[in-house]
């Protein structure tokens, strides 16, 4: 489902891949949250992708998941 801005809401399935595959798809996305009754939105212009233990063949020591 695409909204008026052309963005597609993320699903768990879309975010379940390896970081190297998922991170590029997040770029340009918009994260929205309600804070004290006000809508706050930010566009993702930078992402980092670490390959933590248990997420693939090569663990990355820089990962917070390690």
Secondary structure, DSSP 8 states (H G I E B T S, - for coil): -B-TTS-B---TTTT-S-HHHHHHHHTT-EEEEEETTEEEEEE---------TTSSSS--TT-TT-
